[in-house]
Amino acid sequence: MVKQRSAGTQAYLGAWLWGLVLLGCAGLLAWQLSTGARWDTRIVNLLPDLPQTDLVMRAEKRMAEGVEDDFLMLVQGPQPRELAEDLRSRLLDQDILRPSENTSGSRPDKALTGYRYQLLADSLATTDKEVWLERALFRLFSPGLDNDLRNDPFGLQDAWIQQQLGTHLRLDGDFPVVRETGERWLLISGRLTASAYDMALQASLGEVLEGFQADHPEARILRAGLVFHAAAGAKQARQEISTIGIGSLLGLLVMLWCVFRDALTLASLMLPVACGLLVALPISWLIFGSLNLLTLAFGASLIGIAVDYALHLQSARHLAPEQPLARLWSALLLGLISSLAAYLVQLATPFPGLRQMATFAALGLTGAWLTVRLWLPMIPVRQHPATRRIANQLARLRVPAGAHLPWLALGAVALLAILVILFRLQVSDDLRQLNPSPPELIAEQQRVQQLLQRPGARHYLIVTADTDDALLTRLEQLDTALTALSDESHLDQFRHLAQAVPSAERQHQSVERIRFMHDTALPQLAERAGLPADALSSSIEPHPQPFTLTDWFATPLGAADQLLWLAASGADADAGPASLVLLGEADGVGSHALHALSQAEDVHYHDRVAQLGQVLGDIRDSIALWLGIAIAGLALVFSWRYGTSVWRVLLPPVGAILVSLAVLALNDTGLTLFHLLGLLLVLGIGLDAGIFSVEHAEQPASWLGISLSCASSLLAFGLLSFSATPALAHLGMTSLVGLGTTWLLVPFARVGRLPPTSSAISESSTSIPGKDPHGKAQPQ
């Protein structure tokens, strides 16, 4: 009696202490929300820190800075210029787009006038006098062209500007225009006033585009830029949080009501879920400083796992109220440890997002388990006949003793699964599994890049030199090889700074070339055009200083090229200048040639996609190794506890893993990192089912709890298979197949009796009953 009172006092004290912890978590969460705790929608934060040289780190940092607030839209309609002006003014009025020279209505080429004699287009640098004369005559007698007969009779500045724009672009006032199949698309570009991940800016941008489209339904818009992908990712994550979380919750409520038919029991089953989330959310926020919305989408599926502990406890209290609850705690603790092991393995990965998800899950599960242990035994339950009826029906689902056919079928399936895995299973490190953007938005971005003929940022060259001018000279040398690859269709396109800013030597050559043409061609031009000799000036007055990178970056046309410049600063001040050469798609010959160029000491080739794919593959291999080590280690531990019956514990999870891998192989779905993370979840939940199948093999409550646990986990993780994010969909599909197989294998694990020496059937230890014969709750 004294021991029972002491245990009751300890139980109440533990419950109060746990309540204080939850109250503290609630206060912390309220403070975080009131102070504007940050949400994170950046998919890049799910990526690992790649091993990189200092030079590549500089390049990657520059690329990230340039891409994050880059903004591009193409507008087309019956009156495209008026539409573009209206949309741009709305973006400026709402403080979305930074004001700049090319958004003020001035022509973007005016700043280059003083350098016209130093910037000679390639089309004029290599042609003879007759071509220059024909160009000048054409411009002279073509209406609508802005001619400066005295200072630029050959249209040198227009030729150079057109070379920068490309053959596909023209200037319409201050708007670049691209034409395709008779359609005119006007380009609106610039820099955002805030980060592309700023949710307030995303909302304002969405409202502007919706309002513009409502006022101009005839207009067509093509979008490109990180801000659109970030906004789509945030919207998708919010939708998946609600659909996955609410869908799982509603499914659970319907299923549990059909089994228990008691509102208080349902509330007690949901209580650990709420407490688990209350613990996980503020503490994860405190640890990481910000929470990725994908973490919350994954955490919403925690509902199906956190409820498992309550399911086993309440099933036992409904079906065997006279039995002591102490007999359950060892199995529940083993279930928690095995589940935590499955989650916490993710902490070994270099994925910051996965580490955050693992921490969130571990905190939530621990909070849910402590709620079950400290609070639920004090909540009374009311038995309903339906609960026992369902449990008795489920209890019949076992392999009959002495039946050989089911075991032969199981062996055949296992053998077939192993053969399929060995001969058909492939792996995949496709980076599209990390991209949550809708396919239509990806297609839109690709369409913009196609129209503008801009190289992407998938791979690039890094060129170094001692001085800025030496760097430009080296880029001009590389241009010859890159142009040859492009002309032979081995390389789509490329972009480097020397295409816009010639070296000082090249500028001097241009001045001499232009001076020669003025001296020899101008008299013939005046004669053919019927102009007086003094109408054209033959004097050449180049700018006293060479045209520099700083001059180019200060112009509206050159602002976008700042992305290519790696100026040395800070700790890298002695490293010297460096520049990027952005490259388009290359075939096998092109890739080989690019690697050959990078053999030079001052040229480095970096393929971001290939490197990240290799890292994903390495992590996938590491997770597979961890999975094997976990199974082997748990087999040794369980062998000590269960003796020769250890195979019964391992059959559900290991069999489910084999079947899941075989299904992936049969579907020709390459095994990815996220499939393996799903298998880790299957391992944790399957071990929970195996443990209870052995610990309480003859108890109907055990089989009911296992069935409800698998069903709830299917609702939680199976719903992830409907995620638009490929990574979560892979995890969800693996969980769907694996957990379904787990439930089907449990009847095999429940066959026969355990050896008398097994501690699994030892329940002789002193325990405190969870209920008296009248159903009154007792503290545990």
Number of C-alpha atoms within 10 A of each C-alpha: 6 7 9 14 11 10 15 16 14 15 20 16 13 16 20 14 13 17 16 12 14 18 14 15 20 17 13 19 20 12 13 15 12 9 9 8 16 13 17 19 26 20 19 12 14 19 17 17 12 12 11 12 9 11 17 17 13 17 23 16 13 18 18 13 13 16 18 18 19 20 20 19 20 23 22 20 19 12 12 20 20 11 20 23 17 13 21 17 15 18 19 15 12 13 16 21 24 15 16 13 15 19 21 11 12 13 16 21 17 11 14 17 14 14 20 24 23 26 27 25 20 12 12 19 13 9 10 10 16 12 13 22 20 13 15 23 17 13 18 18 11 11 9 7 12 11 18 12 15 13 18 20 22 28 20 22 22 19 18 21 21 16 18 15 18 14 11 15 22 16 18 12 13 19 23 19 24 21 15 9 5 6 13 19 25 27 24 22 21 21 21 20 15 18 17 25 22 16 18 12 20 21 11 15 21 14 13 18 15 12 14 16 15 11 10 14 10 12 17 15 15 18 22 22 18 20 26 21 24 23 23 18 24 25 14 21 24 16 14 25 22 14 18 27 25 16 17 24 21 13 15 24 18 12 15 20 14 13 21 23 18 15 14 14 23 20 11 22 24 21 19 29 28 18 24 28 25 22 26 24 22 24 19 21 20 15 11 13 13 15 23 23 23 28 25 23 24 23 22 25 28 25 29 24 27 31 27 32 28 28 27 24 23 26 25 23 24 21 21 18 22 16 18 20 22 16 19 19 13 14 22 22 15 15 24 25 18 22 24 20 18 24 24 19 18 22 16 14 16 17 19 19 24 25 21 24 25 25 23 27 30 23 21 28 31 20 25 31 25 18 25 28 23 21 22 23 23 19 14 17 23 14 17 14 12 13 20 20 12 15 21 17 11 16 19 12 14 17 19 14 8 9 9 11 10 12 13 11 11 15 12 12 15 17 13 15 21 16 13 19 20 13 9 17 19 15 15 15 20 15 14 11 18 17 17 23 21 15 11 9 16 15 14 16 20 16 15 19 15 11 15 18 18 17 19 16 16 14 19 22 22 21 25 24 19 12 12 18 19 15 22 29 19 18 24 20 12 17 18 11 14 23 15 12 21 17 12 11 15 20 23 18 20 20 20 22 23 21 17 22 24 24 24 18 12 17 20 16 16 21 21 15 17 22 18 15 17 22 14 13 19 22 18 15 22 17 11 11 13 9 12 10 14 10 10 19 16 21 11 16 13 16 14 8 9 18 21 16 21 11 14 19 17 13 18 20 20 19 14 16 17 19 20 20 20 21 16 14 11 7 7 13 10 10 16 16 21 24 25 26 25 21 23 20 16 19 13 10 12 19 16 11 17 23 15 12 18 16 11 10 9 14 23 19 20 19 13 16 14 15 14 19 15 13 19 22 18 14 19 23 16 15 22 17 11 17 19 12 12 18 16 12 12 17 17 14 13 18 16 13 15 24 17 14 18 21 17 24 27 23 20 31 30 21 21 28 27 21 23 27 28 22 19 21 21 14 11 13 17 17 18 22 25 21 25 22 27 27 31 29 27 32 30 22 29 34 28 29 32 28 29 27 26 26 25 18 23 16 17 22 28 27 29 25 24 27 22 23 27 28 20 28 29 24 26 30 31 27 24 30 21 17 24 19 22 20 22 26 22 25 26 28 23 32 34 24 22 33 32 19 22 28 23 18 24 27 21 20 24 25 18 14 11 19 13 9 12 17 14 21 17 11 13 7 8 9 14 18 19 25 24 13 12 8 16 14 19 18 23 24
